[in-house]
Amino acid sequence: MKILRSVSEVREELAGYRNKTVGLVPTMGYFHDGHLSLMRQARAECDVVVVSLFVNPTQFGVGEDYDKYPRDEKRDAELAGEVGVDYIFAPPVEEMYSEGFGTFVEPSQELSNKMCGVSRPGHFRGVATVVTKLLNIVQPDKAYFGQKDAQQLVIIKSIVRDLNIPVEIVGMPIVRERDGLAMSSRNTYLSKQERKQALALYETLCLGKKLIAQGSRDASALKKQLVANLSRKPGVEIDYLEIVRAEDLKPVERLGGKILLAGAIRVGDTRLIDNMILEV
Ligand code: PAF
């Protein structure tokens, strides 16, 4: 497995694979089984697998965790090598944002000004910009993203559609710890007590699933019940809990079709997200 640092190196390396399928797994590193599941899927479906490893400064707001975001390139390279990745693209910040950089991709306001976008203004603009750059640099046939970032996935699909980017976006299921906590590089921030408290969001999503299975169909009544449940959990501050249409994040009143139950909480200094897609 080769580690590439520059756009020109990526272009040179991939020029040799004109008639092969290229899979891209965009990541910010500090790999866990969620990342590895994306890489395994790419490995199974594509001739060449490129993993980008870049903690993207433009998607972090002031006071967020850009500086302390966990980084361990050596460990990441070992793990990626074990699952058969061909290339890691790990550029320095100056390679992605050279002096004078000033072009950003502004995703649909309708998709980005809600849920995570409310407490993280500018976040999806940063994601949209870096993902568009990565797709332009690698020009993959397929790109793999985790369903845990459900809003990000919907936004990326809309960018690819709106800007006619010739790539298939593949969404992969959430990978969970044994007790149900969604895997996240940010879980490493949690103390032992916070780790237990963090389960509250998953438990609330499970409650939502159960209530829907029992016939609950009024979205605002269900949301009230779930918020009440979550606000009783110790150590947890609710950022949001939403019930929306899975395809386009539009609000729903009466539950039906494919719906997304999604939330974000703060446990201590750590912000965590999770979601479930339910067929009603
Ligand atoms: O989901 C992530 O890890 C990041 O938002 C992504 C897609 C790699 C862009 O920096």
Residues whose N, C-alpha, C, O or C-beta is under 5 A from the ligand:
A	BS01	PAF	P26 T27 M28 F54 N56 V127 V130 D149
